[in-house]
Amino acid sequence: MTDYENLISVAVGFRLEGDRIAIVTLIGNNGTSPRPIGSQMVVSEDGRSAGFLTGGCAENVIVDDTLAALAEGKNRYLRLGAGSPYIDVRLPCGAGIDLFIDTGVGDDVLNKLNDSIRSRVPVAIDTYLASQGDHCCVFEQNKALLPGTFRRWFYPKRRLLILGKGPNVLALNRVALASEHEVMVTSPDAATLAENEGVGAEVKMFSTPSGVSCTLVDPWTAAVLMFHEHEWEPELLETLLATDCFYIGALGSRRTHQQRLNVLTERGLAKVDDRLYGPVGIAIGAATPMEIAISVLAEVTDVYRQAARPLLVVGQIKQENSHASHPTAMPKKPISVKAAGAIRSHT
């Protein structure tokens, strides 16, 4: 599994097989790091792992240290790169990272996290460092964070709703699936539905614009219209603009997009251009369906990453004299209380 932003389902799978697990979280860095603060790995007691914290240059060391923590039954900190006792492990640009190896996440917490993520409900786990790893699940983003605690947020998997027909739909579907999105394709064209279902998308037929249901659309859904017959668009866009989609875009030229905006304004919709992206995609001179798909998904990703959703928030941690890499020591330098890995959304 390569969805390194959400490895809870992997942890649950390891537990169902009877293996003990540890979750390793990147909680601090000095300089640059290959992965954002809050990134995680899951390690099972038989040595299997999922996720990346250094881009591949130190994962073996992390797994070895995690297996030692599991054998000891105690949580520990691990420092890699600058200031680490592992003198043969070097990170890019002289960086150093701080990891927390947590061997004590119980099945009740794992299952609650997994159920919430699968139900598309944002959820966080608070880890109390002072007690070496008591946990609770959090659903309110404004809930106060206790000192000596870090909160790691999990968000629903990004979903892409593609409405349209033709080769551009299939290309965007392939790129989105490869980028670990859930993909739903809705089309009036049976051939389009068949070929997209064949590569893994959920598909649904509709015969009129009023026949499209947006019940599965939420703030973690992007919607892209890919019609050459633009008369399909006004009613579909009016429906989508009433939802919480974080991104809505439509294929077409600048002239077509201006006409689209004019039609929607005439239908009584205000400030449509604030939410509707068009011509869809970033300007890369795309000339093929696959290049168009790349440009569209790049724009969707850019909009998603500009959102204000923290990945990791760390409470004030008391400074200690012991070294950060000591198995039971607090990090030598306090970790910032600022939210890390922030992205912005419409919500």
WOCOR-V817434 format. One record per residue. N is the residue number from 1. PHI is phi in degrees with one decimal (999 if undefined). PSI is psi as a letter, one per 40 degrees, with the letter a starting at -180 (999 if undefined). BURIAL is # if it has 9 or more other C-alpha atoms within 8 Angstrom, else .. Layout:
n:phi:psi:burial
N:PHI:PSI:BURIAL
N:PHI:PSI:BURIAL
//
This chain:
n:phi:psi:burial
1:999:h:.
2:-114.4:e:.
3:-76.3:g:.
4:-76.0:e:#
5:-81.4:e:.
6:-143.3:g:.
7:-110.7:e:#
8:-63.3:d:#
9:-64.1:d:.
10:-67.0:d:#
11:-60.3:d:#
12:-62.7:d:#
13:-62.1:d:.
14:-61.4:d:#
15:-67.2:d:#
16:-63.0:d:.
17:-84.3:e:.
18:92.6:e:.
19:-89.1:i:#
20:-70.9:i:#
21:-135.0:i:#
22:-132.3:i:#
23:-109.7:h:#
24:-107.7:h:#
25:-118.8:h:#
26:-78.3:h:#
27:-109.4:e:#
28:-168.5:i:#
29:-152.7:i:#
30:-120.6:h:.
31:82.6:a:.
32:-92.0:i:#
33:-139.2:i:#
34:-64.0:d:.
35:-120.9:i:#
36:-68.6:i:#
37:-56.1:h:#
38:101.4:e:#
39:-61.0:i:#
40:-137.6:i:#
41:-125.8:i:#
42:-116.8:h:#
43:-126.6:h:#
44:-98.1:i:#
45:-66.7:e:#
46:-91.4:e:.
47:95.8:e:.
48:-73.8:i:.
49:-148.2:i:#
50:-142.6:i:#
51:98.3:i:#
52:-137.3:i:#
53:-122.2:e:#
54:-130.1:e:#
55:81.1:e:#
56:113.7:e:.
57:-86.5:e:.
58:-139.8:e:#
59:-62.5:d:#
60:-62.7:d:.
61:-64.0:d:.
62:-62.5:d:.
63:-62.4:d:#
64:-60.7:d:.
65:-66.6:d:#
66:-67.7:d:#
67:-63.0:d:#
68:-65.9:d:.
69:-65.4:d:#
70:-63.8:d:#
71:-64.3:d:.
72:-81.3:d:.
73:74.2:f:.
74:-132.0:i:#
75:-72.3:i:#
76:-156.4:i:#
77:-98.3:i:#
78:-138.0:h:#
79:-106.8:h:#
80:-127.0:i:#
81:85.6:a:#
82:-58.8:h:#
83:84.1:e:.
84:-95.9:i:#
85:-72.6:e:.
86:-83.1:g:.
87:-68.3:e:.
88:-91.2:e:.
89:-103.6:h:#
90:-119.9:h:#
91:-104.1:i:#
92:-57.1:i:.
93:59.4:f:.
94:69.6:f:#
95:-73.1:i:#
96:-133.3:i:#
97:-127.5:i:#
98:-112.3:h:#
99:-120.4:i:#
100:-113.7:h:#
101:-96.3:h:#
102:-110.4:h:#
103:-98.4:e:#
104:-116.6:e:#
105:-73.8:h:#
106:-78.7:i:.
107:-62.7:d:.
108:-63.6:d:.
109:-69.2:d:#
110:-58.0:d:#
111:-67.7:d:#
112:-66.1:d:#
113:-60.4:d:#
114:-63.1:d:#
115:-63.0:d:.
116:-66.5:d:#
117:-62.3:d:#
118:-66.2:d:.
119:-87.4:e:.
120:61.9:f:#
121:-116.6:h:#
122:-59.7:i:#
123:-149.8:i:#
124:-129.7:i:#
125:-117.0:h:#
126:-92.7:h:#
127:-114.8:h:#
128:-91.7:h:#
129:-70.7:d:#
130:-62.3:d:.
131:-97.1:e:.
132:58.9:f:.
133:115.2:f:#
134:-72.5:i:#
135:-136.0:i:#
136:-150.9:i:.
137:-94.0:i:#
138:-128.9:h:#
139:-118.8:e:.
140:-101.3:h:.
141:-69.9:d:.
142:-94.9:e:.
143:-66.7:h:.
144:-61.0:i:.
145:-101.2:h:#
146:-71.9:i:.
147:-58.4:i:.
148:71.6:f:#
149:-131.3:i:#
150:-121.5:i:#
151:-117.8:h:#
152:-110.7:h:#
153:-89.7:i:#
154:-125.2:h:#
155:-117.2:i:#
156:-57.0:i:#
157:-63.1:h:#
158:-64.9:h:#
159:-120.5:h:#
160:-119.5:h:#
161:-101.9:h:#
162:-109.7:h:#
163:-117.3:h:#
164:154.4:a:#
165:-157.1:i:#
166:102.6:a:.
167:-66.1:d:.
168:-64.5:d:#
169:-63.9:d:#
170:-63.1:d:#
171:-63.3:d:#
172:-66.0:d:#
173:-58.8:d:#
174:-61.8:d:#
175:-65.9:d:#
176:-67.5:d:#
177:-63.0:d:#
178:-64.3:d:.
179:-95.1:e:.
180:68.4:f:.
181:-91.0:i:#
182:-77.0:h:#
183:-123.5:h:#
184:-120.2:h:#
185:-113.3:h:#
186:-120.1:h:#
187:-153.4:i:#
188:-86.0:e:#
189:-108.7:h:.
190:-63.4:d:.
191:-65.6:d:.
192:-61.6:d:#
193:-63.4:d:#
194:-63.3:d:.
195:-72.1:d:#
196:-78.1:d:#
197:-65.0:d:#
198:-65.6:d:.
199:-106.1:e:.
200:117.9:e:.
201:-85.4:i:#
202:-77.4:h:#
203:-126.2:i:#
204:-152.1:h:#
205:-86.6:i:#
206:-142.3:i:#
207:-112.0:d:.
208:-137.6:i:.
209:-56.5:d:#
210:-71.9:e:.
211:-86.5:e:.
212:-89.2:h:#
213:-99.4:h:.
214:-114.0:f:.
215:-66.6:d:.
216:-92.8:e:.
217:-84.6:h:#
218:-146.7:a:.
219:-65.8:e:#
220:-109.2:f:#
221:-114.3:h:#
222:-109.7:i:#
223:-124.3:h:#
224:-130.4:h:#
225:-94.6:h:#
226:-132.3:g:#
227:-108.5:i:#
228:-93.1:d:.
229:-90.4:g:.
230:-73.8:e:.
231:-67.7:e:.
232:-69.9:d:#
233:-76.6:d:#
234:-53.2:d:#
235:-67.9:d:#
236:-62.9:d:#
237:-66.8:d:.
238:-61.1:d:#
239:-65.0:d:#
240:-66.9:d:#
241:-67.6:e:#
242:-88.1:e:.
243:-101.1:a:#
244:-97.9:e:#
245:-48.2:h:#
246:-80.4:e:#
247:-150.0:h:#
248:-134.8:h:#
249:-138.3:i:#
250:-143.0:h:#
251:-72.6:i:#
252:145.9:i:#
253:-77.4:i:.
254:-61.6:d:.
255:-64.0:d:.
256:-61.8:d:.
257:-67.0:d:#
258:-64.2:d:.
259:-61.8:d:.
260:-61.2:d:#
261:-62.6:d:#
262:-62.5:d:.
263:-63.0:d:#
264:-66.5:d:#
265:-64.7:d:#
266:-64.0:d:.
267:-82.7:e:.
268:94.2:e:.
269:-89.5:h:#
270:-101.4:i:.
271:52.3:f:.
272:-63.7:d:#
273:-67.9:e:.
274:-72.4:d:.
275:-117.3:d:#
276:-95.3:h:#
277:-92.5:h:#
278:-173.4:i:#
279:-57.1:h:#
280:-63.7:i:#
281:97.2:i:#
282:-85.7:i:.
283:-80.3:h:.
284:-123.4:e:.
285:70.3:f:.
286:-58.6:h:#
287:-126.7:e:.
288:-125.6:i:.
289:-54.5:d:#
290:-68.1:d:#
291:-66.7:d:#
292:-61.4:d:#
293:-61.3:d:#
294:-61.6:d:#
295:-66.1:d:#
296:-66.9:d:#
297:-67.1:d:#
298:-63.4:d:#
299:-69.0:d:#
300:-58.3:d:#
301:-64.5:d:.
302:-61.1:d:.
303:-63.8:d:#
304:-63.5:d:#
305:-73.6:e:#
306:-85.0:e:#
307:-81.9:i:#
308:-98.8:g:.
309:-119.8:h:#
310:-70.2:i:#
311:-94.9:d:#
312:-137.0:h:#
313:-125.3:h:#
314:-118.3:h:#
315:-74.1:i:#
316:-61.9:h:#
317:-109.9:h:#
318:-63.8:h:.
319:-73.2:h:#
320:-121.2:i:#
321:-87.6:e:.
322:-79.1:i:#
323:-73.5:i:#
324:-62.7:d:#
325:-86.7:e:#
326:-63.3:h:#
327:-52.9:d:.
328:-121.5:e:#
329:-89.3:i:#
330:-74.8:i:#
331:-58.7:i:#
332:-64.2:d:#
333:-104.0:h:.
334:-59.4:i:#
335:-88.4:i:#
336:-57.5:i:.
337:-84.5:e:.
338:-70.7:i:.
339:-65.8:h:#
340:-109.5:i:#
341:67.2:f:#
342:-72.8:i:#
343:-137.4:i:#
344:-108.2:i:#
345:-137.7:i:#
346:-75.8:e:.
347:-94.3:999:.
//
